[in-house]
Amino acid sequence: MNTLVLTNVLEKLRARAGLSVEVLRSERARFAGPLLDLATKRHGGEISGEDRADAAFELVANCVLKELYGTQRIIADVILALRLHADALTDAGIDPQVTRSLYGPVLGGRRKTLLNNWHELHEALGYQPSAAPSDRALRGSNEPGVLGELAEQIIRHTVSAGPHGRPRFSRMQRARELGHPAGQVVVVGGAVMDATFRITALPAPETSTEAYGFDLTPGGKALTQAVAAARLGLKTSLIAAVTDDAFGEEIMQYLREASVDTSLIKRIRGRRTPVTGILERELGDSIAVNWRNQGEVVLEAEDIDERYEHLAGCDALLLTFEVPREVMQQTLALTQHDPGNQPIVIVTPGQPYVDERISREAFARIDYLVAHPWELGHFAPQGLGPFDPDPVARSLVAFGLETLCLLVNGGCTVYSRASHEAISVPSIPSIYKESSASRDAFCAALAAGLIDNERRFTGDVALWAAAAMSCAATDFPLANSMPDRERIDTLLAGSRLSGSREPS
């Protein structure tokens, strides 16, 4: 089933008094055949006639309630006149006249009521509202986006389950059935605003210096990894906490423009967006100061629990230490609930948890830890002489970690339980210094390479990820240095590097 075909069906139902069992049964709704066929397929072809309409409505309603969140869920419910929130709105004290108008027979009236009561509806349902869109934006941007996402989720639920909802395809088969061979990725971590001052030299104490450039852009490791994954064609969702101030709205818009799904983001009202101040020199080396506002803007364990289905349904999970330790460990634990259908887990330990230990069980749930050498210092025994990353890396693998990718000067050294010796992945030189964004590009490309290669880690997969890191470093001066697949392949083709030695 083509997503565009189903989206077109939903758009037509939207304009015809909404989507209801009665409408689906009527002769006027012959165009809804693709939706009815999906409902029939989901039930193993065992239903027919009027029952198809009931099954189709149930399929749509379940996807709205289980796969859409916050504003997306409200828009779908109102625009399609599903009445899924009608009782909750009444219980919350919303004027009954507003509720009747919200689900009325005229699309224009439903839109007007939604926009006129935007904040009240969000608050009544416990959702964090963004700024209300204009009528034009609702029609031209919000609605098509929501209906497209809903269509995709309907198809996903149909092809991923046989009769009675039993899994029928593996995750890889499901992705191909949906036309997304690159797979689905969920990223968990932080989203902040980066204030970057470009300077030629650090000022001495008690002095100042003039910056030759300045940027205020959305950042954070998880946000950048999500953008990097989306650039590689992966269907990417971000789980992070984002406020509703001006910076928060800019972050949300940036993610949408980068084709990152924002429906899983936790919106926090009345708080200030975390900021990272960066002093960056000409060749990319930098220092940073983080203001996390972690007492007010934070993901909690229950936020992860609420999004369990999405974590369990992805091909790869990218997780950063930007979240509290207990949230990190809870996220890892949830990925293990279905032993036969676990995502690839790639973890970034920066900044490391300085005062808190990570359990052995958590390490055993990590498939790939992607770290800079200095980050391993927090895992080294204290007071035993100069820090050496090699024995620390080996001890982490012995402790339960599956694979450690240690990034050094544009290349990578791989330690794994599958090999008794470290594997060196060659670097592709760049005049610019490796940055945190380079590591983010590596993580996204590692996920893409593993998904493409049916989860098998080889030298070519590692080299392709290292090439993505080199692209991000080489393109450092650009506004968005995250590479697409063509950029990585071009760099590799021009580097004269063949595959590195394959891990056995």
For each residue, the residues with C-beta under 8 A, 3 or more apart:
1: 5 6 34 37 38 155 158 159
2: 5 6 179
3: 6 7 148 151 152 155 178 179
4: 7 8
5: 1 2 8 9 34
6: 1 2 3 9 10 34 35 38 151 154 155
7: 3 4 10 11 144 147 148 151
8: 4 5 11 12
9: 5 6 12 13 31 32 34 35 151
10: 6 7 13 14 19 35 60 80 147 150 151
11: 7 8 14 15 144 147
12: 8 9 15 16 31 32
13: 9 10 16 18 19 23 29 32 80
14: 10 11 18 19 79 80 107 143 147
15: 11 12 107
16: 12 13 23 28 29
17: 20 23 81 105 106 107
18: 13 14 23 79 80 81 82 103 105 107 110
19: 10 13 14 23 24 57 60 80 81 82
20: 17 23 24 57 81 82
21: 24 25 53 54 57
22: 25 26
23: 13 16 17 18 19 20 26 28 29 32
24: 19 20 21 29 32 35 36 52 53 56 57
25: 21 22 29 50 53
26: 22 23 29
27: 30
28: 16 23
29: 13 16 23 24 25 26 32
30: 27 33
31: 9 12
32: 9 12 13 23 24 29 35 36 56
33: 30 36 37
34: 1 5 6 9 37 38
35: 6 9 10 24 32 38 39 56 59 60 154
36: 24 32 33 39 40 52 53 56
37: 1 33 34 40 41
38: 1 6 34 35 41 42 56 59 154 155 158
39: 35 36 42 43 47 52 55 56 58 59
40: 36 37 43 45 47 48 52 55
41: 37 38 44 45 158
42: 38 39 55 59 157 158 161
43: 39 40 46 47 55 163
44: 41 162 163 164
45: 40 41
46: 43 163
47: 39 40 43 51 52 55
48: 40 51 52
49: 52
50: 25 53 54
51: 47 48 54 55
52: 24 36 39 40 47 48 49 55 56
53: 21 24 25 36 50 56 57
54: 21 50 51 57 58
55: 39 40 42 43 47 51 52 58 59
56: 24 32 35 36 38 39 52 53 59 60
57: 19 20 21 24 53 54 60 61
58: 39 54 55 61 62
59: 35 38 39 42 55 56 62 63 154 157 158
60: 10 19 35 56 57 63 64 80 82 150 154
61: 57 58 64 65 82 84
62: 58 59 65 66 157
63: 59 60 66 67 68 150 153 154 157
64: 60 61 67 68 73 76 77 80 82 84 150
65: 61 62 68 73 84
66: 62 63 309
67: 63 64 149 150 153 157 309
68: 63 64 65 72 73 76 146 149 150 153 263
69: 72 73 127 263 264
70: 73 74 122 127 128 263 267
71: 74 75 122 127 129 130 142
72: 68 69 75 76 146 149 263
73: 64 65 68 69 70 76 77 84 127
74: 70 71 77 78 85 114 121 122 125 127
75: 71 72 78 79 114 138 142 143 146
76: 64 68 72 73 79 80 82 146 147 150
77: 64 73 74 80 82 83 84 85
78: 74 75 81 102 103 110 111 113 114
79: 14 18 75 76 107 110 111 114 143 146 147
80: 10 13 14 18 19 60 64 76 77
81: 17 18 19 20 78 103 104 105 110
82: 18 19 20 60 61 64 76 77 103
83: 77 86 103
84: 61 64 65 73 77
85: 74 77 88 89 121 125
86: 83 89 90 99 103
87: 90 91
88: 85 91 92 124 125
89: 85 86 92 94 98 99 102 121 124 125
90: 86 87 93 94 96 99
91: 87 88
92: 88 89 124 125
93: 90 124
94: 89 90 98 99 117 120 121 124
95: 98 99
96: 90 99 100
97: 100 101
98: 89 94 95 101 102 113 117
99: 86 89 90 94 95 96 102 103
100: 96 97 103 104
101: 97 98 104 109 110 112 113
102: 78 89 98 99 110 113 114 117 121
103: 18 78 81 82 83 86 99 100 110
104: 81 100 101 109 110 113
105: 17 18 81 109
106: 17 109 110
107: 14 15 17 18 79 110 111
108: 111 112
109: 101 104 105 106 112 113
110: 18 78 79 81 101 102 103 104 106 107 113 114
111: 78 79 107 108 114 115 135 138 139
112: 101 108 109 115 116 135
113: 78 98 101 102 104 109 110 116 117
114: 74 75 78 79 102 110 111 117 118 121 138
115: 111 112 118 132 133 135 138
116: 112 113
117: 94 98 102 113 114 120 121
118: 114 115 121 122 129 132
119: 122 123 129 132
120: 94 117 123 124
121: 74 85 89 94 102 114 117 118 124 125
122: 70 71 74 118 119 125 127 128 129
123: 119 120 126 127 129
124: 88 89 92 93 94 120 121
125: 74 85 88 89 92 121 122
126: 123
127: 69 70 71 73 74 122 123 267
128: 70 122 244 266 267 268 269
129: 71 118 119 122 123 132 244 267 269
130: 71 244 249 252 267
131: 249
132: 115 118 119 129
133: 115 137 138 141 142
134: 137 138
135: 111 112 115 138 139
136: 139 140
137: 133 134 140 141 142
138: 75 111 114 115 133 134 135 141 142 143
139: 111 135 136 142 143
140: 136 137 143 144
141: 133 137 138 144 145
142: 71 75 133 137 138 139 145 146
143: 14 75 79 138 139 140 146 147
144: 7 11 140 141 147 148
145: 141 142 148 149 256
146: 68 72 75 76 79 142 143 149 150
147: 7 10 11 14 76 79 143 144 150 151
148: 3 7 144 145 151 152
149: 67 68 72 145 146 152 153 261 263
150: 10 60 63 64 67 68 76 146 147 153 154
151: 3 6 7 9 10 147 148 154 155
152: 3 148 149 155 156 178
153: 63 67 68 149 150 156 157
154: 6 35 38 59 60 63 150 151 157 158
155: 1 3 6 38 151 152 158 159 178
156: 152 153 159 160 174 178 313
157: 42 59 62 63 67 153 154 160 161
158: 1 38 41 42 59 154 155 161
159: 1 155 156 168 169 174 177 178
160: 156 157 167 168 169 174 313
161: 42 157 158 165 166 167 168
162: 44 165 166 167 168
163: 43 44 46 166
164: 44
165: 161 162
166: 161 162 163
167: 160 161 162 341
168: 159 160 161 162
169: 159 160 173 174 177
170: 173 174 341
171: 174 175 183 184 313 314 315 341 343
172: 175 176 183 315 451 454
173: 169 170 176 177
174: 156 159 160 169 170 171 177 178
175: 171 172 178 180 181 182 183 184 315 451
176: 172 173 179 180 181
177: 159 169 173 174
178: 3 152 155 156 159 174 175
179: 2 3 176
180: 175 176 183 184 235
181: 175 176 452
182: 175 232 233 234 235 448 451 452
183: 171 172 175 180 234 235 314 315 316 447 448 451
184: 171 175 180 234 235 236 237 313 314 315 316
185: 226 229 234 235 236 237 314 315 316 317 318 444 447
186: 236 237 238 239 264 310 311 314 316 317 318 343
187: 222 223 225 226 229 236 237 238 239 240 317 318 319 320
188: 222 238 239 240 299 304 311 317 318 319 320 323 331
189: 220 221 222 223 225 239 240 318 319 320 321 322 323 348
190: 220 221 222 223 240 241 274 292 320 322 323
191: 218 219 220 222 223 238 240 241 242 251 255 265
192: 218 219 220 223 273 274 275 276 290 292
193: 216 217 218 219 247 250 251 273 274 275 276
194: 215 216 217 218 219 220 275 276 278
195: 214 215 216 275 276 277 278
196: 213 214 215 216 217 278 280
197: 211 213 214 277 278 279 280
198: 211 212 213 214 215 280 281 282
199: 202 203 209 210 211 212 279 280 281
200: 209 212 281 282
201: 209 281
202: 199 209 279 287
203: 199 207 208 209
204: 207
205:
206:
207: 203 204
208: 203
209: 199 200 201 202 203
210: 199
211: 197 198 199 214
212: 198 199 200
213: 196 197 198
214: 195 196 197 198 211
215: 194 195 196 198
216: 193 194 195 196
217: 193 194 196 254 479
218: 191 192 193 194 223 250 251 254 255
219: 191 192 193 194 223 224 276
220: 189 190 191 192 194 223 224 240 274 276 322
221: 189 190 224 225 320 322 348 350 436 439 440
222: 187 188 189 190 191 225 226 238 239 240 318 320 322
223: 187 189 190 191 192 218 219 220 226 227 238 240 251 255
224: 219 220 221 227 228 436 437 440 482
225: 187 189 221 222 228 229 318 320 348 440 443 444
226: 185 187 222 223 229 230 236 237 238 255 258 260 318
227: 223 224 230 231 255 258 260 480 482
228: 224 225 231 232 440 441 443 444 445 468 472 482 483
229: 185 187 225 226 232 234 236 318 444 447 448
230: 226 227 233 234 236 258 259 260
231: 227 228 258 444 480 482 483 484
232: 182 228 229 444 445 448 468 483 484 485
233: 182 230 448 484 485
234: 182 183 184 185 229 230 316 444 447 448 451
235: 180 182 183 184 185 261
236: 184 185 186 187 226 229 230 259 260 261
237: 184 185 186 187 226 260 261 262 263 264 310 314
238: 186 187 188 191 222 223 226 255 260 261 262 264 265
239: 186 187 188 189 222 264 265 266 299 303 304 307 310
240: 187 188 189 190 191 220 222 223 265 266 299
241: 190 191 265 266 268 297 298 299 303
242: 191 248 251 252 265 266 267 268 273 297
243: 247 248 267 268 269 270 271 272 273 297
244: 128 129 130 248 249 267 268 269 270 271
245: 248 249 271 272 273
246: 249 250
247: 193 243 250 251 272 273 275
248: 242 243 244 245 251 252 267 268 273
249: 130 131 244 245 246 252 253
250: 193 218 246 247 253 254
251: 191 193 218 223 242 247 248 254 255 273
252: 130 242 248 249 255 256 262 265
253: 249 250 256 257
254: 217 218 250 251 257 258
255: 191 218 223 226 227 238 251 252 258 260 262 265
256: 145 252 253 259 260 262
257: 253 254
258: 226 227 230 231 254 255 480
259: 230 236 256
260: 226 227 230 236 237 238 255 256
261: 149 235 236 237 238 264
262: 237 238 252 255 256 265
263: 68 69 70 72 149 237
264: 69 186 237 238 239 261 307 310
265: 191 238 239 240 241 242 252 255 262
266: 128 239 240 241 242 299 303
267: 70 127 128 129 130 242 243 244 248
268: 128 241 242 243 244 248 271 296 297
269: 128 129 243 244
270: 243 244
271: 243 244 245 268 293 296 297
272: 243 245 247 293 296 297
273: 192 193 242 243 245 247 248 251 293 297
274: 190 192 193 220 290 291 292 293 294 297
275: 192 193 194 195 247 291
276: 192 193 194 195 219 220 288 289 290 291
277: 195 197 288 289 291
278: 194 195 196 197 286 287 288
279: 197 199 202 286 287 288
280: 196 197 198 199 284 285 286
281: 198 199 200 201 284 285 286
282: 198 200
283: 431 432 433
284: 280 281 432 433 434 435 473 476
285: 280 281 433
286: 278 279 280 281 435
287: 202 278 279
288: 276 277 278 279
289: 276 277
290: 192 274 276 351
291: 274 275 276 277
292: 190 192 274 297
293: 271 272 273 274 296 297
294: 274 297 298 324
295: 298
296: 268 271 272 293
297: 241 242 243 268 271 272 273 274 292 293 294
298: 241 294 295 323 324
299: 188 239 240 241 266 303 304 323 324 327
300: 303 304 324 327
301: 304 305 326 327 330
302: 305 306
303: 239 241 266 299 300 306 307 327
304: 188 239 299 300 301 307 308 311 327 330 331 334
305: 301 302 308 330 334
306: 302 303
307: 239 264 303 304 310 311
308: 304 305 311 312 334 337
309: 66 67 312 313
310: 186 237 239 264 307 313 314
311: 186 188 304 307 308 314 317 331 334 335 343
312: 308 309 334 335 337 338 341 343
313: 156 160 171 184 309 310
314: 171 183 184 185 186 237 310 311 317 343
315: 171 172 175 183 184 185 343 344 447 451
316: 183 184 185 186 234 343 344 345 346 447 450 451
317: 185 186 187 188 311 314 331 335 343 344 345 346
318: 185 186 187 188 189 222 225 226 229 346 347 348 443 444 447
319: 187 188 189 323 328 331 332 345 346 347 348
320: 187 188 189 190 221 222 225 323 347 348 350
321: 189 325 328 347 348 349 350 351 352 353
322: 189 190 220 221 222
323: 188 189 190 298 299 319 320 327 328 331
324: 294 298 299 300 327 328
325: 321 328 329 353 356 358
326: 301 329 330
327: 299 300 301 303 304 323 324 330 331
328: 319 321 323 324 325 331 332 347 358 362
329: 325 326 332 333 358 359 361 362
330: 301 304 305 326 327 333 334
331: 188 304 311 317 319 323 327 328 334 335
332: 319 328 329 335 336 345 362 365 366
333: 329 330 336 337 361 362 365
334: 304 305 308 311 312 330 331 337
335: 311 312 317 331 332 342 343 345 365
336: 332 333 339 342 365
337: 308 312 333 334
338: 312 341 342
339: 336 342
340:
341: 167 170 171 312 338
342: 335 336 338 339 345
343: 171 186 311 312 314 315 316 317 335
344: 315 316 317 367 368 447 450 451 455
345: 316 317 319 332 335 342 365 366 367 368
346: 316 317 318 319 367 368 370 443 446 447
347: 318 319 320 321 328 366 368 369 370
348: 189 221 225 318 319 320 321 370 371 439 440 443
349: 321 352 369 371 375
350: 221 320 321 371 372 375 436 439
351: 290 321 354 375
352: 321 349 375 378 379
353: 321 325 356 357 358 378
354: 351 378
355:
356: 325 353
357: 353
358: 325 328 329 353 362 363
359: 329 362 363
360: 363 364 399 400
361: 329 333 364 365 400
362: 328 329 332 333 358 359 365 366
363: 358 359 360 366 396 399 400 401
364: 360 361 400 401 402
365: 332 333 335 336 345 361 362
366: 332 345 347 362 363 369 401 402
367: 344 345 346 402 403
368: 344 345 346 347 402 403 404 405 446 457
369: 347 349 366 396 401 403 404 405
370: 346 347 348 405 407 439 442 443 446
371: 348 349 350 375 376 404 405 406 407
372: 350 375 406 407 408 439
373: 376 389 406 408
374: 377
375: 349 350 351 352 371 372 378
376: 371 373 379 380 387 389 392 393 396 406
377: 374 380 387 389 392
378: 352 353 354 375
379: 352 376 392 395 396
380: 376 377 384 387 392
381: 384
382:
383:
384: 380 381
385:
386:
387: 376 377 380 392
388: 391 392
389: 373 376 377 392 393 406
390: 393 394 422
391: 388 394 395
392: 376 377 379 380 387 388 389 395 396
393: 376 389 390 396 397 404 406 413 415 422
394: 390 391 397 398 415
395: 379 391 392 398 399
396: 363 369 376 379 392 393 399 401 404 415
397: 393 394 401 402 403 404 415 416 417
398: 394 395
399: 360 363 395 396
400: 360 361 363 364
401: 363 364 366 369 396 397 404 417
402: 364 366 367 368 397 416 417
403: 367 368 369 397 414 415 416 417 418 457
404: 368 369 371 393 396 397 401 414 415 416
405: 368 369 370 371 412 413 414 442 446 462 465
406: 371 372 373 376 389 393 412 413 414 415
407: 370 371 372 411 412 434 438 439 442 469
408: 372 373 411 412 413 427
409: 427 434
410: 427 428 429 430 434 438 466 469 470 473
411: 407 408 424 425 426 427 466
412: 405 406 407 408 424 425 427 442 462 465 466 469
413: 393 405 406 408 422 423 424 425
414: 403 404 405 406 419 422 423 424 425 462 503
415: 393 394 396 397 403 404 406 419 422 423
416: 397 402 403 404 419 423 457 503
417: 397 401 402 403
418: 403 503 504
419: 414 415 416 422 423 503 504
420:
421:
422: 390 393 413 414 415 419
423: 413 414 415 416 419 459 462 500 501 502 503
424: 411 412 413 414 500 501
425: 411 412 413 414 459 462 463 466 500
426: 411 463 466 497 500
427: 408 409 410 411 412 466 470
428: 410 466 467 470 491 492 495 497
429: 410 470
430: 410 434 470 473 474 476
431: 283 474
432: 283 284 435 473 474 476 477
433: 283 284 285 473
434: 284 407 409 410 430 438 439 469 473
435: 284 286 432 438 439 472 473 476
436: 221 224 350 439 440
437: 224 440 441 472 476 481 482
438: 407 410 434 435 441 442 469 470 472 473
439: 221 348 350 370 372 407 434 435 436 442 443 469
440: 221 224 225 228 348 436 437 443 444 472 482
441: 228 437 438 444 445 468 469 471 472 481 482 483
442: 370 405 407 412 438 439 445 446 465 466 468 469
443: 225 228 318 346 348 370 439 440 446 447 465
444: 185 225 228 229 231 232 234 318 440 441 447 448 468 482
445: 228 232 441 442 448 449 464 465 467 468 469 483 488
446: 346 368 370 405 442 443 449 450 461 462 465
447: 183 185 229 234 315 316 318 344 346 443 444 450 451
448: 182 183 229 232 233 234 444 445 451 452 485
449: 445 446 452 453 460 461 462 464 465
450: 316 344 446 447 453 455 456 457 461
451: 172 175 182 183 234 315 316 344 447 448 455
452: 181 182 448 449
453: 449 450 456 457 458 460 461
454: 172
455: 344 450 451
456: 450 453 461
457: 368 403 416 450 453 461 462 503
458: 453 461 462 499 502 503
459: 423 425 462 463 499 500 501 502 503
460: 449 453 463 464 499 500 502
461: 446 449 450 453 456 457 458 464 465
462: 405 412 414 423 425 446 449 457 458 459 465 466 500 503
463: 425 426 459 460 466 467 492 497 499 500
464: 445 449 460 461 467 468 488 492
465: 405 412 442 443 445 446 449 461 462 468 469
466: 410 411 412 425 426 427 428 442 462 463 469 470
467: 428 445 463 464 470 471 488 491 492 495
468: 228 232 441 442 444 445 464 465 471 472 483 488
469: 407 410 412 434 438 439 441 442 445 465 466 472 473
470: 410 427 428 429 430 438 466 467 473 474 491
471: 441 467 468 474 475 481 483 487 488 491
472: 228 435 437 438 440 441 468 469 475 476 481 482 483
473: 284 410 430 432 433 434 435 438 469 470 476 481
474: 430 431 432 470 471 491
475: 471 472 478 481 483 487
476: 284 430 432 435 437 472 473 481
477: 432 481
478: 475 481
479: 217
480: 227 231 258
481: 437 441 471 472 473 475 476 477 478
482: 224 227 228 231 437 440 441 444 472
483: 228 231 232 441 445 468 471 472 475 487 488 491
484: 231 232 233 487 488
485: 232 233 448 488 489
486: 489 490
487: 471 475 483 484 490 491
488: 445 464 467 468 471 483 484 485 491 492
489: 485 486 492 493
490: 486 487 493 494
491: 428 467 470 471 474 483 487 488 494 495
492: 428 463 464 467 488 489 495 497
493: 489 490
494: 490 491
495: 428 467 491 492
496:
497: 426 428 463 492 500
498:
499: 458 459 460 463 502
500: 423 424 425 426 459 460 462 463 497
501: 423 424 459
502: 423 458 459 460 499
503: 414 416 418 419 423 457 458 459 462
504: 418 419
